Amino acid sequence: PSTAGDEIDLAIHTLLGLVDTTAATAFADLSIVDGEFDTDMGAMVAGLPLNEFATAVVALVDHGLVEARLDRLRPYLMLEPIRAVGERLLEERGRRAQANDRLVDACIAQARALHRAADVDPTGVEVRFGVDLPRHRAALQHLALVGDAERALSLVCRLEGPLYTLGWWDEKVELFDLALSIPGPPTPMRARAHAFRAPLPPEYQP
């Protein structure tokens, strides 16, 4: 290899040859996650039961393909040069769309959990939401790209409780407008999203 990129690619392919097929496939699927993730999200994105994912991620950490920072809220991270190789593998195997769909499912599951936690621990919700917000944006952008209005509306409606609790009005408008801009028929979920979208509290009016 004549470039650093080639050397990284060769090293990663060599390391993938040292783990089993489940871990190697999970590596490619996890590359769709930009940033930190936890066991629940990782298992959903990889399409694995929790116990199988736990075994796979330990192998990936042991071989340096995933970093583990166990003191963090979301303890796992794939470094960017390594993630880029995983994304290429994902494309080559024709699995990107499926991985994106599972990432959306994981975001919806996280939104449900945030909604339940919002009334109990607003401070903890703010920390968690701050970490996950870029991922929710990415999920909505994917759903806009594929024209899946109902799942986008479902996601933002589940995020409404935490957004309202935290007073994140700019973020609320941004996310709801993105979901509502996806063409689709009039449905109960769309009506619900319109109801949640407006009006803003009087103190927030320009």
C-alpha positions in Angstrom: 0.0 0.0 0.0 1.2 3.5 -0.9 -1.1 5.7 1.2 -2.3 5.9 4.7 -5.9 5.1 3.6 -4.7 1.9 1.9 -2.8 0.9 5.0 -5.9 1.5 7.2 -8.1 -0.4 4.8 -5.7 -3.4 4.7 -5.3 -3.4 8.5 -9.0 -3.4 9.1 -9.7 -6.2 6.6 -6.9 -8.2 8.3 -8.5 -7.6 11.7 -11.9 -8.6 10.4 -10.5 -11.9 9.3 -9.7 -12.6 13.0 -13.3 -12.2 14.2 -16.3 -14.4 13.4 -18.9 -13.6 10.8 -21.4 -12.2 13.2 -18.9 -9.6 14.5 -17.6 -8.8 11.1 -21.2 -8.1 9.8 -22.0 -6.1 12.9 -18.9 -4.0 12.3 -20.2 -3.0 8.8 -23.7 -2.3 10.2 -22.4 -0.2 13.1 -20.5 2.0 10.7 -23.9 3.7 9.9 -23.8 5.2 13.4 -22.0 8.5 13.4 -20.9 9.0 17.0 -21.3 7.3 20.3 -23.8 4.5 20.9 -24.8 2.1 23.7 -25.6 -1.6 23.8 -29.3 -1.2 23.0 -28.7 1.0 20.0 -25.8 -1.2 18.8 -27.9 -4.4 19.0 -30.8 -2.8 17.1 -28.6 -1.4 14.3 -26.8 -4.7 14.0 -30.0 -6.6 14.0 -28.8 -8.9 16.8 -30.2 -10.1 20.2 -28.5 -8.3 23.1 -26.5 -11.3 24.1 -25.2 -11.9 20.6 -24.4 -8.2 20.2 -22.5 -8.2 23.5 -20.3 -11.0 22.3 -19.7 -9.3 19.0 -18.9 -5.9 20.4 -16.4 -7.4 22.8 -14.6 -9.0 19.9 -14.6 -5.7 18.0 -13.3 -3.8 21.0 -10.6 -6.5 21.6 -9.4 -6.1 18.0 -9.4 -2.3 18.1 -12.3 -1.9 15.6 -14.6 -0.2 18.2 -13.5 1.9 21.2 -15.0 1.3 24.6 -15.3 4.3 27.0 -17.2 2.7 29.8 -17.5 5.9 31.8 -19.6 7.5 29.1 -23.3 7.6 28.7 -23.0 6.0 25.3 -19.8 3.9 25.8 -19.0 2.7 22.3 -17.5 4.7 19.4 -16.1 3.8 16.0 -13.2 6.2 15.1 -13.8 8.0 11.8 -11.1 6.4 9.6 -12.3 3.0 10.7 -15.9 3.9 10.3 -15.2 5.0 6.7 -14.0 1.5 5.9 -17.1 0.0 7.5 -19.3 2.2 5.4 -17.6 1.1 2.2 -18.2 -2.5 3.2 -21.8 -1.7 3.9 -22.2 -0.3 0.4 -20.4 -3.2 -1.2 -22.7 -5.7 0.5 -25.9 -3.7 -0.4 -26.8 -3.4 3.3 -26.8 0.4 3.8 -30.6 0.8 3.4 -31.4 -1.9 5.9 -28.8 -0.5 8.4 -30.4 2.9 8.0 -33.8 1.5 8.6 -32.6 -0.2 11.8 -31.0 3.0 12.9 -34.3 4.8 12.5 -36.0 2.1 14.6 -33.3 2.6 17.3 -33.9 6.4 17.2 -37.7 5.8 17.7 -37.0 3.4 20.6 -34.7 6.1 22.2 -37.4 8.7 21.7 -39.9 6.5 23.5 -37.4 6.1 26.4 -36.8 9.9 26.5 -40.5 10.6 26.6 -41.0 8.3 29.6 -38.0 9.8 31.4 -38.7 13.5 30.7 -41.0 13.9 33.7 -38.8 12.0 36.1 -35.3 13.3 35.4 -35.3 16.4 33.1 -31.6 17.0 33.8 -30.6 13.5 32.7 -32.9 13.8 29.7 -31.1 17.0 28.6 -27.7 15.2 28.7 -29.0 12.2 26.8 -30.9 14.3 24.3 -27.9 16.5 23.6 -25.9 13.4 22.7 -28.7 11.9 20.5 -30.1 15.0 18.7 -27.7 14.8 15.7 -28.7 11.1 15.3 -32.4 12.0 15.3 -31.6 14.7 12.6 -29.8 12.1 10.5 -32.7 9.6 10.9 -35.2 12.3 9.7 -33.0 13.2 6.8 -32.9 9.5 5.8 -36.6 9.2 6.1 -37.1 12.4 4.0 -34.8 10.9 1.3 -36.8 7.6 1.1 -40.2 9.4 1.5 -41.2 7.6 4.7 -43.5 10.3 6.2 -45.2 8.1 8.8 -42.1 7.0 10.5 -40.7 10.5 10.5 -43.9 11.8 12.0 -43.9 9.0 14.6 -40.3 9.9 15.6 -41.0 13.6 16.1 -44.2 13.0 18.0 -42.4 10.9 20.4 -39.7 13.6 20.8 -42.3 16.3 21.5 -42.5 15.5 25.3 -38.7 15.8 25.9 -38.5 18.9 23.6 -41.3 20.6 25.5 -39.9 19.7 28.9 -36.5 21.1 28.0 -37.9 24.2 26.3 -36.0 23.4 23.1 -38.3 25.4 20.9 -35.9 26.0 18.0 -35.0 22.3 17.8 -38.7 21.4 18.0 -39.6 23.6 15.1 -36.7 22.3 13.1 -37.5 18.6 13.6 -41.3 18.9 13.2 -40.9 21.0 10.0 -38.6 18.5 8.5 -41.0 15.6 9.2 -44.0 17.5 8.1 -42.3 18.5 4.8 -42.2 14.9 3.7 -45.1 14.4 1.3 -47.8 12.0 2.4 -51.5 11.6 2.8 -53.5 13.1 5.7 -53.2 10.6 8.6 -53.9 10.7 12.3 -50.1 10.9 12.9 -49.8 13.9 10.6 -52.7 15.6 12.4 -51.0 14.9 15.7 -47.7 16.3 14.5 -49.4 19.5 13.3 -51.1 19.9 16.7 -47.7 19.4 18.5 -45.9 21.8 16.1 -48.0 24.9 16.9 -48.5 27.2 18.5 -45.3 28.2 20.3 -45.6 29.4 23.9 -46.4 33.1 24.1 -43.1 34.0 25.7 -41.3 32.5 22.7 -43.3 34.4 20.1 -41.2 36.9 18.1 
